[in-house]
Amino acid sequence: MRTPRYGARIRKLHDAAIKAKTSRYECPKCGKLKMVHKSFSIWACKSCESIFTGGAYTFSTEAGNLAKRLIQSYAKL
């Protein structure tokens, strides 16, 4: 497995990214903590077998959350 070298900051960022990638997230469809990382930006629920797109290392990104809020606010108008 590749690991970063030469610097504490890089090692901390790498550890945080790997931890976020391997942790489980809540499925938007069934609500269970079964979302796992399958491939680059592809996440799958082990319970309901739904497939979603998201971020490379986390299921939801800051840009995705912002876009979701904007869409919801424009839908209310």
C-alpha positions in Angstrom: 0.0 0.0 0.0 1.2 3.4 -0.8 1.9 5.7 2.1 3.0 9.4 2.0 6.5 10.2 3.2 8.5 13.2 4.3 6.2 15.4 6.4 3.8 15.2 9.3 1.2 17.3 7.6 1.0 15.1 4.5 0.8 12.0 6.6 -2.1 13.5 8.7 -4.0 14.5 5.5 -3.5 11.0 4.1 -4.7 9.3 7.2 -7.8 11.5 7.3 -8.6 10.8 3.7 -8.2 7.0 4.1 -10.3 7.1 7.3 -13.1 9.0 5.5 -13.0 6.7 2.5 -13.2 3.5 4.6 -15.9 4.6 7.0 -19.6 3.9 6.5 -22.2 6.5 5.6 -25.9 6.7 5.9 -27.8 5.6 2.8 -30.2 8.3 1.5 -32.7 5.7 0.3 -33.0 3.2 3.2 -31.4 5.3 6.1 -29.0 2.5 7.2 -25.3 3.0 7.9 -24.3 0.7 5.0 -22.8 3.0 2.3 -19.4 1.7 1.3 -16.9 3.0 -1.3 -16.9 0.9 -4.5 -14.8 2.9 -7.0 -13.8 6.5 -7.7 -16.8 8.6 -6.7 -19.1 5.5 -6.7 -20.8 4.5 -3.5 -23.0 1.5 -2.9 -25.4 0.5 -0.1 -24.9 -3.0 1.1 -28.5 -3.2 2.4 -30.7 -2.0 -0.4 -28.0 -2.4 -3.2 -28.5 1.2 -4.4 -25.6 2.9 -6.2 -24.9 6.6 -5.8 -22.3 9.0 -6.9 -20.4 11.2 -4.4 -17.0 12.5 -3.7 -13.8 10.7 -4.2 -13.1 10.1 -0.5 -16.4 11.1 1.2 -20.0 10.3 0.2 -21.0 14.0 0.2 -18.8 16.9 -0.6 -19.1 20.6 0.3 -19.9 21.6 -3.3 -22.5 18.9 -3.5 -24.1 20.1 -0.2 -24.1 23.7 -1.5 -25.7 22.7 -4.8 -28.4 20.7 -2.9 -29.3 23.6 -0.7 -29.5 26.0 -3.7 -31.8 23.6 -5.6 -34.0 23.3 -2.5 -34.2 27.0 -2.0 -35.1 27.7 -5.7 -37.7 24.9 -5.6 -39.5 26.8 -2.8 -39.9 29.9 -4.9 
